[in-house]
Amino acid sequence: MGTAARRRGRHAEVEAYYRAALPPCRPAALPLFRAGEDGQAVGHTLYSLATTARHQGDHDAAHDHYHRAPATYRAPSHPVGEARTLHHLGLLALAAARPDTAREHWEGARTAYEEAGLP
């Protein structure tokens, strides 16, 4: 539901769906994915919350969600999700006039893409 709302640009609606699925600071309690301990699903939810916050202009919340997502993607070995998230962290760092931090995130993203066998 959250992804469909995001694709339609309904960001307030998106946030409500994802927040219902992911209680703050308790990714292990994610109701939809608890049984399988699905790190990829948790990572996607965090990534989607971050993207929604970024579209709403809340860069602090976007940074917090993007920052938590790579570890959840890393656990089940989902390098593309990790790389995509690190890329967006780099964009946020650059927007905050922190080019060295942006470069670190982008180098991490490049490594993750290489691990996935992508250029």
Phi and psi restraints in degrees (range 20) as a CNS / XPLOR table:
assign (resid 1 and name C) (resid 2 and name N)
       (resid 2 and name CA) (resid 2 and name C) 1.0 -62.6 20.0 2
assign (resid 2 and name N) (resid 2 and name CA)
       (resid 2 and name C) (resid 3 and name N) 1.0 -42.8 20.0 2
assign (resid 2 and name C) (resid 3 and name N)
       (resid 3 and name CA) (resid 3 and name C) 1.0 -64.6 20.0 2
assign (resid 3 and name N) (resid 3 and name CA)
       (resid 3 and name C) (resid 4 and name N) 1.0 -41.4 20.0 2
assign (resid 3 and name C) (resid 4 and name N)
       (resid 4 and name CA) (resid 4 and name C) 1.0 -63.4 20.0 2
assign (resid 4 and name N) (resid 4 and name CA)
       (resid 4 and name C) (resid 5 and name N) 1.0 -42.4 20.0 2
assign (resid 4 and name C) (resid 5 and name N)
       (resid 5 and name CA) (resid 5 and name C) 1.0 -65.2 20.0 2
assign (resid 5 and name N) (resid 5 and name CA)
       (resid 5 and name C) (resid 6 and name N) 1.0 -38.9 20.0 2
assign (resid 5 and name C) (resid 6 and name N)
       (resid 6 and name CA) (resid 6 and name C) 1.0 -62.8 20.0 2
assign (resid 6 and name N) (resid 6 and name CA)
       (resid 6 and name C) (resid 7 and name N) 1.0 -41.5 20.0 2
assign (resid 6 and name C) (resid 7 and name N)
       (resid 7 and name CA) (resid 7 and name C) 1.0 -65.4 20.0 2
assign (resid 7 and name N) (resid 7 and name CA)
       (resid 7 and name C) (resid 8 and name N) 1.0 -23.1 20.0 2
assign (resid 7 and name C) (resid 8 and name N)
       (resid 8 and name CA) (resid 8 and name C) 1.0 -93.4 20.0 2
assign (resid 8 and name N) (resid 8 and name CA)
       (resid 8 and name C) (resid 9 and name N) 1.0 1.2 20.0 2
assign (resid 8 and name C) (resid 9 and name N)
       (resid 9 and name CA) (resid 9 and name C) 1.0 79.0 20.0 2
assign (resid 9 and name N) (resid 9 and name CA)
       (resid 9 and name C) (resid 10 and name N) 1.0 15.8 20.0 2
assign (resid 9 and name C) (resid 10 and name N)
       (resid 10 and name CA) (resid 10 and name C) 1.0 -92.2 20.0 2
assign (resid 10 and name N) (resid 10 and name CA)
       (resid 10 and name C) (resid 11 and name N) 1.0 73.5 20.0 2
assign (resid 10 and name C) (resid 11 and name N)
       (resid 11 and name CA) (resid 11 and name C) 1.0 -66.4 20.0 2
assign (resid 11 and name N) (resid 11 and name CA)
       (resid 11 and name C) (resid 12 and name N) 1.0 -36.6 20.0 2
assign (resid 11 and name C) (resid 12 and name N)
       (resid 12 and name CA) (resid 12 and name C) 1.0 -64.4 20.0 2
assign (resid 12 and name N) (resid 12 and name CA)
       (resid 12 and name C) (resid 13 and name N) 1.0 -39.6 20.0 2
assign (resid 12 and name C) (resid 13 and name N)
       (resid 13 and name CA) (resid 13 and name C) 1.0 -66.0 20.0 2
assign (resid 13 and name N) (resid 13 and name CA)
       (resid 13 and name C) (resid 14 and name N) 1.0 -42.2 20.0 2
assign (resid 13 and name C) (resid 14 and name N)
       (resid 14 and name CA) (resid 14 and name C) 1.0 -57.7 20.0 2
assign (resid 14 and name N) (resid 14 and name CA)
       (resid 14 and name C) (resid 15 and name N) 1.0 -49.7 20.0 2
assign (resid 14 and name C) (resid 15 and name N)
       (resid 15 and name CA) (resid 15 and name C) 1.0 -58.1 20.0 2
assign (resid 15 and name N) (resid 15 and name CA)
       (resid 15 and name C) (resid 16 and name N) 1.0 -41.8 20.0 2
assign (resid 15 and name C) (resid 16 and name N)
       (resid 16 and name CA) (resid 16 and name C) 1.0 -61.9 20.0 2
assign (resid 16 and name N) (resid 16 and name CA)
       (resid 16 and name C) (resid 17 and name N) 1.0 -43.3 20.0 2
assign (resid 16 and name C) (resid 17 and name N)
       (resid 17 and name CA) (resid 17 and name C) 1.0 -63.1 20.0 2
assign (resid 17 and name N) (resid 17 and name CA)
       (resid 17 and name C) (resid 18 and name N) 1.0 -48.5 20.0 2
assign (resid 17 and name C) (resid 18 and name N)
       (resid 18 and name CA) (resid 18 and name C) 1.0 -70.0 20.0 2
assign (resid 18 and name N) (resid 18 and name CA)
       (resid 18 and name C) (resid 19 and name N) 1.0 -36.6 20.0 2
assign (resid 18 and name C) (resid 19 and name N)
       (resid 19 and name CA) (resid 19 and name C) 1.0 -65.6 20.0 2
assign (resid 19 and name N) (resid 19 and name CA)
       (resid 19 and name C) (resid 20 and name N) 1.0 -34.0 20.0 2
assign (resid 19 and name C) (resid 20 and name N)
       (resid 20 and name CA) (resid 20 and name C) 1.0 -65.8 20.0 2
assign (resid 20 and name N) (resid 20 and name CA)
       (resid 20 and name C) (resid 21 and name N) 1.0 -31.1 20.0 2
assign (resid 20 and name C) (resid 21 and name N)
       (resid 21 and name CA) (resid 21 and name C) 1.0 -84.3 20.0 2
assign (resid 21 and name N) (resid 21 and name CA)
       (resid 21 and name C) (resid 22 and name N) 1.0 -24.1 20.0 2
assign (resid 21 and name C) (resid 22 and name N)
       (resid 22 and name CA) (resid 22 and name C) 1.0 -131.3 20.0 2
assign (resid 22 and name N) (resid 22 and name CA)
       (resid 22 and name C) (resid 23 and name N) 1.0 92.0 20.0 2
assign (resid 22 and name C) (resid 23 and name N)
       (resid 23 and name CA) (resid 23 and name C) 1.0 -60.2 20.0 2
assign (resid 23 and name N) (resid 23 and name CA)
       (resid 23 and name C) (resid 24 and name N) 1.0 140.6 20.0 2
assign (resid 23 and name C) (resid 24 and name N)
       (resid 24 and name CA) (resid 24 and name C) 1.0 -54.2 20.0 2
assign (resid 24 and name N) (resid 24 and name CA)
       (resid 24 and name C) (resid 25 and name N) 1.0 132.4 20.0 2
assign (resid 24 and name C) (resid 25 and name N)
       (resid 25 and name CA) (resid 25 and name C) 1.0 62.4 20.0 2
assign (resid 25 and name N) (resid 25 and name CA)
       (resid 25 and name C) (resid 26 and name N) 1.0 16.2 20.0 2
assign (resid 25 and name C) (resid 26 and name N)
       (resid 26 and name CA) (resid 26 and name C) 1.0 -134.5 20.0 2
assign (resid 26 and name N) (resid 26 and name CA)
       (resid 26 and name C) (resid 27 and name N) 1.0 58.4 20.0 2
assign (resid 26 and name C) (resid 27 and name N)
       (resid 27 and name CA) (resid 27 and name C) 1.0 -59.8 20.0 2
assign (resid 27 and name N) (resid 27 and name CA)
       (resid 27 and name C) (resid 28 and name N) 1.0 -27.4 20.0 2
assign (resid 27 and name C) (resid 28 and name N)
       (resid 28 and name CA) (resid 28 and name C) 1.0 -67.1 20.0 2
assign (resid 28 and name N) (resid 28 and name CA)
       (resid 28 and name C) (resid 29 and name N) 1.0 -18.8 20.0 2
assign (resid 28 and name C) (resid 29 and name N)
       (resid 29 and name CA) (resid 29 and name C) 1.0 -92.1 20.0 2
assign (resid 29 and name N) (resid 29 and name CA)
       (resid 29 and name C) (resid 30 and name N) 1.0 7.3 20.0 2
assign (resid 29 and name C) (resid 30 and name N)
       (resid 30 and name CA) (resid 30 and name C) 1.0 -53.7 20.0 2
assign (resid 30 and name N) (resid 30 and name CA)
       (resid 30 and name C) (resid 31 and name N) 1.0 108.5 20.0 2
assign (resid 30 and name C) (resid 31 and name N)
       (resid 31 and name CA) (resid 31 and name C) 1.0 -59.6 20.0 2
assign (resid 31 and name N) (resid 31 and name CA)
       (resid 31 and name C) (resid 32 and name N) 1.0 -38.6 20.0 2
assign (resid 31 and name C) (resid 32 and name N)
       (resid 32 and name CA) (resid 32 and name C) 1.0 -72.3 20.0 2
assign (resid 32 and name N) (resid 32 and name CA)
       (resid 32 and name C) (resid 33 and name N) 1.0 -22.5 20.0 2
assign (resid 32 and name C) (resid 33 and name N)
       (resid 33 and name CA) (resid 33 and name C) 1.0 -122.2 20.0 2
assign (resid 33 and name N) (resid 33 and name CA)
       (resid 33 and name C) (resid 34 and name N) 1.0 5.2 20.0 2
assign (resid 33 and name C) (resid 34 and name N)
       (resid 34 and name CA) (resid 34 and name C) 1.0 -57.5 20.0 2
assign (resid 34 and name N) (resid 34 and name CA)
       (resid 34 and name C) (resid 35 and name N) 1.0 -45.8 20.0 2
assign (resid 34 and name C) (resid 35 and name N)
       (resid 35 and name CA) (resid 35 and name C) 1.0 -57.9 20.0 2
assign (resid 35 and name N) (resid 35 and name CA)
       (resid 35 and name C) (resid 36 and name N) 1.0 -41.0 20.0 2
assign (resid 35 and name C) (resid 36 and name N)
       (resid 36 and name CA) (resid 36 and name C) 1.0 -95.9 20.0 2
assign (resid 36 and name N) (resid 36 and name CA)
       (resid 36 and name C) (resid 37 and name N) 1.0 1.0 20.0 2
assign (resid 36 and name C) (resid 37 and name N)
       (resid 37 and name CA) (resid 37 and name C) 1.0 46.4 20.0 2
assign (resid 37 and name N) (resid 37 and name CA)
       (resid 37 and name C) (resid 38 and name N) 1.0 52.4 20.0 2
assign (resid 37 and name C) (resid 38 and name N)
       (resid 38 and name CA) (resid 38 and name C) 1.0 -82.0 20.0 2
assign (resid 38 and name N) (resid 38 and name CA)
       (resid 38 and name C) (resid 39 and name N) 1.0 92.8 20.0 2
assign (resid 38 and name C) (resid 39 and name N)
       (resid 39 and name CA) (resid 39 and name C) 1.0 -62.5 20.0 2
assign (resid 39 and name N) (resid 39 and name CA)
       (resid 39 and name C) (resid 40 and name N) 1.0 -33.6 20.0 2
assign (resid 39 and name C) (resid 40 and name N)
       (resid 40 and name CA) (resid 40 and name C) 1.0 -64.6 20.0 2
assign (resid 40 and name N) (resid 40 and name CA)
       (resid 40 and name C) (resid 41 and name N) 1.0 -41.1 20.0 2
assign (resid 40 and name C) (resid 41 and name N)
       (resid 41 and name CA) (resid 41 and name C) 1.0 -67.4 20.0 2
assign (resid 41 and name N) (resid 41 and name CA)
       (resid 41 and name C) (resid 42 and name N) 1.0 -40.1 20.0 2
assign (resid 41 and name C) (resid 42 and name N)
       (resid 42 and name CA) (resid 42 and name C) 1.0 -63.4 20.0 2
assign (resid 42 and name N) (resid 42 and name CA)
       (resid 42 and name C) (resid 43 and name N) 1.0 -45.0 20.0 2
assign (resid 42 and name C) (resid 43 and name N)
       (resid 43 and name CA) (resid 43 and name C) 1.0 -59.9 20.0 2
assign (resid 43 and name N) (resid 43 and name CA)
       (resid 43 and name C) (resid 44 and name N) 1.0 -42.6 20.0 2
assign (resid 43 and name C) (resid 44 and name N)
       (resid 44 and name CA) (resid 44 and name C) 1.0 -63.8 20.0 2
assign (resid 44 and name N) (resid 44 and name CA)
       (resid 44 and name C) (resid 45 and name N) 1.0 -39.9 20.0 2
assign (resid 44 and name C) (resid 45 and name N)
       (resid 45 and name CA) (resid 45 and name C) 1.0 -64.4 20.0 2
assign (resid 45 and name N) (resid 45 and name CA)
       (resid 45 and name C) (resid 46 and name N) 1.0 -44.9 20.0 2
assign (resid 45 and name C) (resid 46 and name N)
       (resid 46 and name CA) (resid 46 and name C) 1.0 -62.5 20.0 2
assign (resid 46 and name N) (resid 46 and name CA)
       (resid 46 and name C) (resid 47 and name N) 1.0 -42.8 20.0 2
assign (resid 46 and name C) (resid 47 and name N)
       (resid 47 and name CA) (resid 47 and name C) 1.0 -60.6 20.0 2
assign (resid 47 and name N) (resid 47 and name CA)
       (resid 47 and name C) (resid 48 and name N) 1.0 -42.9 20.0 2
assign (resid 47 and name C) (resid 48 and name N)
       (resid 48 and name CA) (resid 48 and name C) 1.0 -67.9 20.0 2
assign (resid 48 and name N) (resid 48 and name CA)
       (resid 48 and name C) (resid 49 and name N) 1.0 -38.9 20.0 2
assign (resid 48 and name C) (resid 49 and name N)
       (resid 49 and name CA) (resid 49 and name C) 1.0 -62.3 20.0 2
assign (resid 49 and name N) (resid 49 and name CA)
       (resid 49 and name C) (resid 50 and name N) 1.0 -41.3 20.0 2
assign (resid 49 and name C) (resid 50 and name N)
       (resid 50 and name CA) (resid 50 and name C) 1.0 -63.9 20.0 2
assign (resid 50 and name N) (resid 50 and name CA)
       (resid 50 and name C) (resid 51 and name N) 1.0 -45.5 20.0 2
assign (resid 50 and name C) (resid 51 and name N)
       (resid 51 and name CA) (resid 51 and name C) 1.0 -62.0 20.0 2
assign (resid 51 and name N) (resid 51 and name CA)
       (resid 51 and name C) (resid 52 and name N) 1.0 -41.4 20.0 2
assign (resid 51 and name C) (resid 52 and name N)
       (resid 52 and name CA) (resid 52 and name C) 1.0 -62.8 20.0 2
assign (resid 52 and name N) (resid 52 and name CA)
       (resid 52 and name C) (resid 53 and name N) 1.0 -46.0 20.0 2
assign (resid 52 and name C) (resid 53 and name N)
       (resid 53 and name CA) (resid 53 and name C) 1.0 -61.7 20.0 2
assign (resid 53 and name N) (resid 53 and name CA)
       (resid 53 and name C) (resid 54 and name N) 1.0 -40.4 20.0 2
assign (resid 53 and name C) (resid 54 and name N)
       (resid 54 and name CA) (resid 54 and name C) 1.0 -62.7 20.0 2
assign (resid 54 and name N) (resid 54 and name CA)
       (resid 54 and name C) (resid 55 and name N) 1.0 -42.7 20.0 2
assign (resid 54 and name C) (resid 55 and name N)
       (resid 55 and name CA) (resid 55 and name C) 1.0 -66.3 20.0 2
assign (resid 55 and name N) (resid 55 and name CA)
       (resid 55 and name C) (resid 56 and name N) 1.0 -26.0 20.0 2
assign (resid 55 and name C) (resid 56 and name N)
       (resid 56 and name CA) (resid 56 and name C) 1.0 -88.6 20.0 2
assign (resid 56 and name N) (resid 56 and name CA)
       (resid 56 and name C) (resid 57 and name N) 1.0 -1.0 20.0 2
assign (resid 56 and name C) (resid 57 and name N)
       (resid 57 and name CA) (resid 57 and name C) 1.0 85.3 20.0 2
assign (resid 57 and name N) (resid 57 and name CA)
       (resid 57 and name C) (resid 58 and name N) 1.0 9.0 20.0 2
assign (resid 57 and name C) (resid 58 and name N)
       (resid 58 and name CA) (resid 58 and name C) 1.0 -95.7 20.0 2
assign (resid 58 and name N) (resid 58 and name CA)
       (resid 58 and name C) (resid 59 and name N) 1.0 81.4 20.0 2
assign (resid 58 and name C) (resid 59 and name N)
       (resid 59 and name CA) (resid 59 and name C) 1.0 -69.7 20.0 2
assign (resid 59 and name N) (resid 59 and name CA)
       (resid 59 and name C) (resid 60 and name N) 1.0 -28.7 20.0 2
assign (resid 59 and name C) (resid 60 and name N)
       (resid 60 and name CA) (resid 60 and name C) 1.0 -65.2 20.0 2
assign (resid 60 and name N) (resid 60 and name CA)
       (resid 60 and name C) (resid 61 and name N) 1.0 -46.8 20.0 2
assign (resid 60 and name C) (resid 61 and name N)
       (resid 61 and name CA) (resid 61 and name C) 1.0 -65.5 20.0 2
assign (resid 61 and name N) (resid 61 and name CA)
       (resid 61 and name C) (resid 62 and name N) 1.0 -39.9 20.0 2
assign (resid 61 and name C) (resid 62 and name N)
       (resid 62 and name CA) (resid 62 and name C) 1.0 -59.6 20.0 2
assign (resid 62 and name N) (resid 62 and name CA)
       (resid 62 and name C) (resid 63 and name N) 1.0 -46.0 20.0 2
assign (resid 62 and name C) (resid 63 and name N)
       (resid 63 and name CA) (resid 63 and name C) 1.0 -60.6 20.0 2
assign (resid 63 and name N) (resid 63 and name CA)
       (resid 63 and name C) (resid 64 and name N) 1.0 -45.0 20.0 2
assign (resid 63 and name C) (resid 64 and name N)
       (resid 64 and name CA) (resid 64 and name C) 1.0 -59.4 20.0 2
assign (resid 64 and name N) (resid 64 and name CA)
       (resid 64 and name C) (resid 65 and name N) 1.0 -45.8 20.0 2
assign (resid 64 and name C) (resid 65 and name N)
       (resid 65 and name CA) (resid 65 and name C) 1.0 -69.9 20.0 2
assign (resid 65 and name N) (resid 65 and name CA)
       (resid 65 and name C) (resid 66 and name N) 1.0 -44.6 20.0 2
assign (resid 65 and name C) (resid 66 and name N)
       (resid 66 and name CA) (resid 66 and name C) 1.0 -60.7 20.0 2
assign (resid 66 and name N) (resid 66 and name CA)
       (resid 66 and name C) (resid 67 and name N) 1.0 -38.2 20.0 2
assign (resid 66 and name C) (resid 67 and name N)
       (resid 67 and name CA) (resid 67 and name C) 1.0 -65.2 20.0 2
assign (resid 67 and name N) (resid 67 and name CA)
       (resid 67 and name C) (resid 68 and name N) 1.0 -33.0 20.0 2
assign (resid 67 and name C) (resid 68 and name N)
       (resid 68 and name CA) (resid 68 and name C) 1.0 -81.3 20.0 2
assign (resid 68 and name N) (resid 68 and name CA)
       (resid 68 and name C) (resid 69 and name N) 1.0 -23.6 20.0 2
assign (resid 68 and name C) (resid 69 and name N)
       (resid 69 and name CA) (resid 69 and name C) 1.0 -68.0 20.0 2
assign (resid 69 and name N) (resid 69 and name CA)
       (resid 69 and name C) (resid 70 and name N) 1.0 -41.7 20.0 2
assign (resid 69 and name C) (resid 70 and name N)
       (resid 70 and name CA) (resid 70 and name C) 1.0 -56.7 20.0 2
assign (resid 70 and name N) (resid 70 and name CA)
       (resid 70 and name C) (resid 71 and name N) 1.0 -39.0 20.0 2
assign (resid 70 and name C) (resid 71 and name N)
       (resid 71 and name CA) (resid 71 and name C) 1.0 -64.8 20.0 2
assign (resid 71 and name N) (resid 71 and name CA)
       (resid 71 and name C) (resid 72 and name N) 1.0 -35.0 20.0 2
assign (resid 71 and name C) (resid 72 and name N)
       (resid 72 and name CA) (resid 72 and name C) 1.0 -72.6 20.0 2
assign (resid 72 and name N) (resid 72 and name CA)
       (resid 72 and name C) (resid 73 and name N) 1.0 -32.8 20.0 2
assign (resid 72 and name C) (resid 73 and name N)
       (resid 73 and name CA) (resid 73 and name C) 1.0 -71.9 20.0 2
assign (resid 73 and name N) (resid 73 and name CA)
       (resid 73 and name C) (resid 74 and name N) 1.0 -34.3 20.0 2
assign (resid 73 and name C) (resid 74 and name N)
       (resid 74 and name CA) (resid 74 and name C) 1.0 -67.1 20.0 2
assign (resid 74 and name N) (resid 74 and name CA)
       (resid 74 and name C) (resid 75 and name N) 1.0 -38.1 20.0 2
assign (resid 74 and name C) (resid 75 and name N)
       (resid 75 and name CA) (resid 75 and name C) 1.0 -56.7 20.0 2
assign (resid 75 and name N) (resid 75 and name CA)
       (resid 75 and name C) (resid 76 and name N) 1.0 -48.1 20.0 2
assign (resid 75 and name C) (resid 76 and name N)
       (resid 76 and name CA) (resid 76 and name C) 1.0 -89.6 20.0 2
assign (resid 76 and name N) (resid 76 and name CA)
       (resid 76 and name C) (resid 77 and name N) 1.0 10.4 20.0 2
assign (resid 76 and name C) (resid 77 and name N)
       (resid 77 and name CA) (resid 77 and name C) 1.0 58.8 20.0 2
assign (resid 77 and name N) (resid 77 and name CA)
       (resid 77 and name C) (resid 78 and name N) 1.0 71.2 20.0 2
assign (resid 77 and name C) (resid 78 and name N)
       (resid 78 and name CA) (resid 78 and name C) 1.0 -121.4 20.0 2
assign (resid 78 and name N) (resid 78 and name CA)
       (resid 78 and name C) (resid 79 and name N) 1.0 76.4 20.0 2
assign (resid 78 and name C) (resid 79 and name N)
       (resid 79 and name CA) (resid 79 and name C) 1.0 -63.1 20.0 2
assign (resid 79 and name N) (resid 79 and name CA)
       (resid 79 and name C) (resid 80 and name N) 1.0 -28.3 20.0 2
assign (resid 79 and name C) (resid 80 and name N)
       (resid 80 and name CA) (resid 80 and name C) 1.0 -68.1 20.0 2
assign (resid 80 and name N) (resid 80 and name CA)
       (resid 80 and name C) (resid 81 and name N) 1.0 -43.6 20.0 2
assign (resid 80 and name C) (resid 81 and name N)
       (resid 81 and name CA) (resid 81 and name C) 1.0 -62.8 20.0 2
assign (resid 81 and name N) (resid 81 and name CA)
       (resid 81 and name C) (resid 82 and name N) 1.0 -41.6 20.0 2
assign (resid 81 and name C) (resid 82 and name N)
       (resid 82 and name CA) (resid 82 and name C) 1.0 -61.7 20.0 2
assign (resid 82 and name N) (resid 82 and name CA)
       (resid 82 and name C) (resid 83 and name N) 1.0 -46.5 20.0 2
assign (resid 82 and name C) (resid 83 and name N)
       (resid 83 and name CA) (resid 83 and name C) 1.0 -62.9 20.0 2
assign (resid 83 and name N) (resid 83 and name CA)
       (resid 83 and name C) (resid 84 and name N) 1.0 -44.9 20.0 2
assign (resid 83 and name C) (resid 84 and name N)
       (resid 84 and name CA) (resid 84 and name C) 1.0 -60.0 20.0 2
assign (resid 84 and name N) (resid 84 and name CA)
       (resid 84 and name C) (resid 85 and name N) 1.0 -42.0 20.0 2
assign (resid 84 and name C) (resid 85 and name N)
       (resid 85 and name CA) (resid 85 and name C) 1.0 -68.3 20.0 2
assign (resid 85 and name N) (resid 85 and name CA)
       (resid 85 and name C) (resid 86 and name N) 1.0 -43.4 20.0 2
assign (resid 85 and name C) (resid 86 and name N)
       (resid 86 and name CA) (resid 86 and name C) 1.0 -62.5 20.0 2
assign (resid 86 and name N) (resid 86 and name CA)
       (resid 86 and name C) (resid 87 and name N) 1.0 -36.5 20.0 2
assign (resid 86 and name C) (resid 87 and name N)
       (resid 87 and name CA) (resid 87 and name C) 1.0 -58.9 20.0 2
assign (resid 87 and name N) (resid 87 and name CA)
       (resid 87 and name C) (resid 88 and name N) 1.0 -46.1 20.0 2
assign (resid 87 and name C) (resid 88 and name N)
       (resid 88 and name CA) (resid 88 and name C) 1.0 -68.8 20.0 2
assign (resid 88 and name N) (resid 88 and name CA)
       (resid 88 and name C) (resid 89 and name N) 1.0 -34.1 20.0 2
assign (resid 88 and name C) (resid 89 and name N)
       (resid 89 and name CA) (resid 89 and name C) 1.0 -61.4 20.0 2
assign (resid 89 and name N) (resid 89 and name CA)
       (resid 89 and name C) (resid 90 and name N) 1.0 -38.3 20.0 2
assign (resid 89 and name C) (resid 90 and name N)
       (resid 90 and name CA) (resid 90 and name C) 1.0 -62.9 20.0 2
assign (resid 90 and name N) (resid 90 and name CA)
       (resid 90 and name C) (resid 91 and name N) 1.0 -41.1 20.0 2
assign (resid 90 and name C) (resid 91 and name N)
       (resid 91 and name CA) (resid 91 and name C) 1.0 -62.7 20.0 2
assign (resid 91 and name N) (resid 91 and name CA)
       (resid 91 and name C) (resid 92 and name N) 1.0 -42.8 20.0 2
assign (resid 91 and name C) (resid 92 and name N)
       (resid 92 and name CA) (resid 92 and name C) 1.0 -64.3 20.0 2
assign (resid 92 and name N) (resid 92 and name CA)
       (resid 92 and name C) (resid 93 and name N) 1.0 -41.1 20.0 2
assign (resid 92 and name C) (resid 93 and name N)
       (resid 93 and name CA) (resid 93 and name C) 1.0 -63.6 20.0 2
assign (resid 93 and name N) (resid 93 and name CA)
       (resid 93 and name C) (resid 94 and name N) 1.0 -41.9 20.0 2
assign (resid 93 and name C) (resid 94 and name N)
       (resid 94 and name CA) (resid 94 and name C) 1.0 -63.8 20.0 2
assign (resid 94 and name N) (resid 94 and name CA)
       (resid 94 and name C) (resid 95 and name N) 1.0 -42.2 20.0 2
assign (resid 94 and name C) (resid 95 and name N)
       (resid 95 and name CA) (resid 95 and name C) 1.0 -63.0 20.0 2
assign (resid 95 and name N) (resid 95 and name CA)
       (resid 95 and name C) (resid 96 and name N) 1.0 -27.1 20.0 2
assign (resid 95 and name C) (resid 96 and name N)
       (resid 96 and name CA) (resid 96 and name C) 1.0 -91.6 20.0 2
assign (resid 96 and name N) (resid 96 and name CA)
       (resid 96 and name C) (resid 97 and name N) 1.0 14.3 20.0 2
assign (resid 96 and name C) (resid 97 and name N)
       (resid 97 and name CA) (resid 97 and name C) 1.0 60.7 20.0 2
assign (resid 97 and name N) (resid 97 and name CA)
       (resid 97 and name C) (resid 98 and name N) 1.0 41.0 20.0 2
assign (resid 97 and name C) (resid 98 and name N)
       (resid 98 and name CA) (resid 98 and name C) 1.0 -123.1 20.0 2
assign (resid 98 and name N) (resid 98 and name CA)
       (resid 98 and name C) (resid 99 and name N) 1.0 71.6 20.0 2
assign (resid 98 and name C) (resid 99 and name N)
       (resid 99 and name CA) (resid 99 and name C) 1.0 -63.1 20.0 2
assign (resid 99 and name N) (resid 99 and name CA)
       (resid 99 and name C) (resid 100 and name N) 1.0 -33.0 20.0 2
assign (resid 99 and name C) (resid 100 and name N)
       (resid 100 and name CA) (resid 100 and name C) 1.0 -65.6 20.0 2
assign (resid 100 and name N) (resid 100 and name CA)
       (resid 100 and name C) (resid 101 and name N) 1.0 -40.8 20.0 2
assign (resid 100 and name C) (resid 101 and name N)
       (resid 101 and name CA) (resid 101 and name C) 1.0 -66.5 20.0 2
assign (resid 101 and name N) (resid 101 and name CA)
       (resid 101 and name C) (resid 102 and name N) 1.0 -41.0 20.0 2
assign (resid 101 and name C) (resid 102 and name N)
       (resid 102 and name CA) (resid 102 and name C) 1.0 -58.0 20.0 2
assign (resid 102 and name N) (resid 102 and name CA)
       (resid 102 and name C) (resid 103 and name N) 1.0 -45.7 20.0 2
assign (resid 102 and name C) (resid 103 and name N)
       (resid 103 and name CA) (resid 103 and name C) 1.0 -60.9 20.0 2
assign (resid 103 and name N) (resid 103 and name CA)
       (resid 103 and name C) (resid 104 and name N) 1.0 -41.7 20.0 2
assign (resid 103 and name C) (resid 104 and name N)
       (resid 104 and name CA) (resid 104 and name C) 1.0 -60.0 20.0 2
assign (resid 104 and name N) (resid 104 and name CA)
       (resid 104 and name C) (resid 105 and name N) 1.0 -44.6 20.0 2
assign (resid 104 and name C) (resid 105 and name N)
       (resid 105 and name CA) (resid 105 and name C) 1.0 -64.3 20.0 2
assign (resid 105 and name N) (resid 105 and name CA)
       (resid 105 and name C) (resid 106 and name N) 1.0 -42.2 20.0 2
assign (resid 105 and name C) (resid 106 and name N)
       (resid 106 and name CA) (resid 106 and name C) 1.0 -68.3 20.0 2
assign (resid 106 and name N) (resid 106 and name CA)
       (resid 106 and name C) (resid 107 and name N) 1.0 -34.0 20.0 2
assign (resid 106 and name C) (resid 107 and name N)
       (resid 107 and name CA) (resid 107 and name C) 1.0 -66.7 20.0 2
assign (resid 107 and name N) (resid 107 and name CA)
       (resid 107 and name C) (resid 108 and name N) 1.0 -39.1 20.0 2
assign (resid 107 and name C) (resid 108 and name N)
       (resid 108 and name CA) (resid 108 and name C) 1.0 -63.3 20.0 2
assign (resid 108 and name N) (resid 108 and name CA)
       (resid 108 and name C) (resid 109 and name N) 1.0 -39.0 20.0 2
assign (resid 108 and name C) (resid 109 and name N)
       (resid 109 and name CA) (resid 109 and name C) 1.0 -63.9 20.0 2
assign (resid 109 and name N) (resid 109 and name CA)
       (resid 109 and name C) (resid 110 and name N) 1.0 -43.4 20.0 2
assign (resid 109 and name C) (resid 110 and name N)
       (resid 110 and name CA) (resid 110 and name C) 1.0 -60.3 20.0 2
assign (resid 110 and name N) (resid 110 and name CA)
       (resid 110 and name C) (resid 111 and name N) 1.0 -42.7 20.0 2
assign (resid 110 and name C) (resid 111 and name N)
       (resid 111 and name CA) (resid 111 and name C) 1.0 -61.4 20.0 2
assign (resid 111 and name N) (resid 111 and name CA)
       (resid 111 and name C) (resid 112 and name N) 1.0 -44.4 20.0 2
assign (resid 111 and name C) (resid 112 and name N)
       (resid 112 and name CA) (resid 112 and name C) 1.0 -64.9 20.0 2
assign (resid 112 and name N) (resid 112 and name CA)
       (resid 112 and name C) (resid 113 and name N) 1.0 -41.0 20.0 2
assign (resid 112 and name C) (resid 113 and name N)
       (resid 113 and name CA) (resid 113 and name C) 1.0 -62.8 20.0 2
assign (resid 113 and name N) (resid 113 and name CA)
       (resid 113 and name C) (resid 114 and name N) 1.0 -40.2 20.0 2
assign (resid 113 and name C) (resid 114 and name N)
       (resid 114 and name CA) (resid 114 and name C) 1.0 -62.9 20.0 2
assign (resid 114 and name N) (resid 114 and name CA)
       (resid 114 and name C) (resid 115 and name N) 1.0 -39.7 20.0 2
assign (resid 114 and name C) (resid 115 and name N)
       (resid 115 and name CA) (resid 115 and name C) 1.0 -62.4 20.0 2
assign (resid 115 and name N) (resid 115 and name CA)
       (resid 115 and name C) (resid 116 and name N) 1.0 -30.4 20.0 2
assign (resid 115 and name C) (resid 116 and name N)
       (resid 116 and name CA) (resid 116 and name C) 1.0 -82.8 20.0 2
assign (resid 116 and name N) (resid 116 and name CA)
       (resid 116 and name C) (resid 117 and name N) 1.0 -3.9 20.0 2
assign (resid 116 and name C) (resid 117 and name N)
       (resid 117 and name CA) (resid 117 and name C) 1.0 79.9 20.0 2
assign (resid 117 and name N) (resid 117 and name CA)
       (resid 117 and name C) (resid 118 and name N) 1.0 22.3 20.0 2
assign (resid 117 and name C) (resid 118 and name N)
       (resid 118 and name CA) (resid 118 and name C) 1.0 -108.6 20.0 2
assign (resid 118 and name N) (resid 118 and name CA)
       (resid 118 and name C) (resid 119 and name N) 1.0 150.9 20.0 2
